[in-house]
Amino acid sequence: MYQRHINANREVRLLETIAVALTTGNPGDVFAATFDRREGMELVLARNGLPTSEDIAAANELLSLIASPTVKHSLHLFPFLMKRCGANINKRIRKLHVSIQSTELRSDFTSALEAYVPEADVRVEFPGSTANHLLETYGDGPFLTVWNDLIERITNMTSHGVDAEDPLSSRRKYAELVIHADALARSRFLKSLVDECGPLKMGRKERVERAEKLKRQLGKVCQYMLDISHLIKKAKRLLPIPHRWVTDAFADTGEGVYELCDSPHDAVARGLGRPLSPENVDKLHERFPNILSNWKKRKTVHACIHAELRIILHFNRMSAVVPLGHPIGVSKRSCLCCTLWIALHKRFWGTEWLTSGSNGKPCADWALPGGASSGVSPRVLGTVSAQLEDALDELFPGQRVSGEDYVSELALFGFGD
């Protein structure tokens, strides 16, 4: 969706790492960062909703530590990361554990390995300095032995997360996990699985998606060490870096607390324009097996303007000239509504804000930016509504009579993703 430039991509990575280093892992806790270069270099920070006093203190501490001459790599920051981001680090470790031990993924590996021809030199199969350090323990062992051992070691290492009560042991275990995870993420075999001509492309789409998901999760686990070390190295050249938070109050927004209807069946019935038959209920539960539990957990929605849009609206308010390819780093990939909003904003105003990408899913806590968006938001809602209507028509072909404004309720459990 966005035109990318090499320097902009590098800057997105740095900004995204700053945002990740502020993320606690609490629900709805998403941060964004960009640079304001109008007068020197100033870091601009935002979060979903307004920053708390804890957020402000954490940003001050993070930037102070990065500026310290005694902090040279991520291990020096680990006490701060454990305190601020421990829950998010553990969330990433748990997700990697679930993914790498799944029966489906293991079956995918077995099938693809039958057709895979490895290089004779195992170092070609596992490139990079991290892998070279790890391969010293394997000598000239065959590729399949190294691959299987990496899979099993990562599975075991991710069975437990970091422990704030034991930071020294946690730091050592996390560093060891990152070494193994980075080697697997960069492996030639895993790359072949997600490439267009990889052996899994001949099979089901779900197989490729599982491999891509694993590669993404490996990268996320490594981010709190490898990317933060890279951030520290680059930030040392830019010191001092002043920063500010976006605390603007925007009028006529959709921010607020909303109570959803009693049942997801009611929301889908409204979309169809008729009550759900028992057959439709069964079909709905087959397609979305967690629909009822997800609904119960999110009966109340706290809608807010998302962090990346708060930054854009902040610059709009200042009438600041935004250069083409202006990067925003976000701690979580942008939701469907944010992605559409940024694209439509570009069409309206000629701006080109860049983020690290989209997860392609609607998000229930997305608030309309309101009057500040100059007509963009209604078009976003129209597009999302059309996509959800298409999903209903695909799931219940020929049964949809009329549609109401059920976008936020259906988005709650990712209907149509």
Sequence and secondary structure as in RCSB ss.txt:
>XXXX:A:sequence
MYQRHINANREVRLLETIAVALTTGNPGDVFAATFDRREGMELVLARNGLPTSEDIAAANELLSLIASPTVKHSL
HLFPFLMKRCGANINKRIRKLHVSIQSTELRSDFTSALEAYVPEADVRVEFPGSTANHLLETYGDGPFLTVWNDL
IERITNMTSHGVDAEDPLSSRRKYAELVIHADALARSRFLKSLVDECGPLKMGRKERVERAEKLKRQLGKVCQYM
LDISHLIKKAKRLLPIPHRWVTDAFADTGEGVYELCDSPHDAVARGLGRPLSPENVDKLHERFPNILSNWKKRKT
VHACIHAELRIILHFNRMSAVVPLGHPIGVSKRSCLCCTLWIALHKRFWGTEWLTSGSNGKPCADWALPGGASSG
VSPRVLGTVSAQLEDALDELFPGQRVSGEDYVSELALFGFGD
>XXXX:A:secstr
     HHHHHHHHHHHHHHHTT    TT  EEEEEE TTS EEEEEESSS  HHHHHHHHHHHHHHHSTT  SHH
HHHHHHHHHHHHHHHHHHHHHHHHHT HHHHHHHHHHHHH    SSHHHHS SHHHHHHHTTTTT  HHHHHHHH
HHHHHHHTTS   TT HHHHHHHHHHHHHHHHHHHT HHHHHHHSTTSGGGGS HHHHHHHHHHHHHHHHHHIII
IIHHHHHHHHTTT S  EEE     SS   EEEE  S HHHHHHHHHTS   HHHHHHHHHH TTHHHHHHHTSE
EEEB  HHHHHHHHHHHTT    TTEE EESS B HHHHHHHHHHHHHH   EE S B     TTB   GGGGTT
HHHHHHHHHHHHHHHHHHHHSTT      S HHHHHTTTTT 
